[in-house]
Amino acid sequence: MSLSAGTGKLSFALKTLRVCCDSAQGEWSDEVRQDFEENYLKPIEQEVMATINAISNLDQTLTKALQECEEDF
């Protein structure tokens, strides 16, 4: 019952987004790009990282609960 597959997909998606945005920087380096970076990309990265951390904590809690339930039977 591991949630690590979901966090792996989120991590990969975030890395893919960052690679795409970084590769566009050579052709798109104006104020609009800076605004996009500050107002959209960075908040998305922060939210995804917070979500990954929360899922990891939940995964640990669920694993512990499952182990404790198995011990009782």
N, C-alpha and C positions, 0 to 999 in steps of 0.2 A: 504494500500500500504506500509506496514511495511517491512523493510528489516531485522528485528530482527531474523527471522527464519534462515537466511543465516549466521548471525554472531553467532548464537547459534550452528549451525553445525560446523562452523570453530573452535569455542572455544572447543567444544566436541572433535573434531578431534585432536586438539593440546594437550589437556589433555590426550587423549588416547595414542598419540605418546610419551608423556613424561612418562606416567606410564609404557609403554612397554620398553622404554630405561632405565628407573630407575630399572625395575625388572631384566633387563639383566646385570646390573652393578655387581651383585654378581658373575656372571660367566665370565664377560668380563670387566676386569679392567686393561688393558694394555695401552701402548702409542697409539695404533691404536684407542681405544675407546676414549681416551682424544682428539685425533685429530678429530675424528668424531664429538664429542661434540662441540668443538670449531669452526670447519670449516663448519659443516652442520647443526647440531641441533640448536645451538644458533641463527645462522642467520635465519633459518626457523621460529623459535619462534618470533624473532624480526619482521620479515616481516608479519607474520600472525597477530601479535598484531597491527602493523601499519595499516594493511588492515582492521581489525575489527574497529579500531578508525575512519578510513576514511569512512567506511560503516555507522557507527553510525552518523557521521557528515552529510553524504549525506541523511540519513534517516530523520534527524531533518530538513534539508533544504527542502526536499520533503514534509514533513508533514506541514511545515509552508506555502509552496507554495500552497499546496492543500487547506489549510484553507483560505488563502487569495483569492484564486479563487472562493471558495464557498461563501465567503462574497460578492463577486461582482455580484453573480447571485441571 
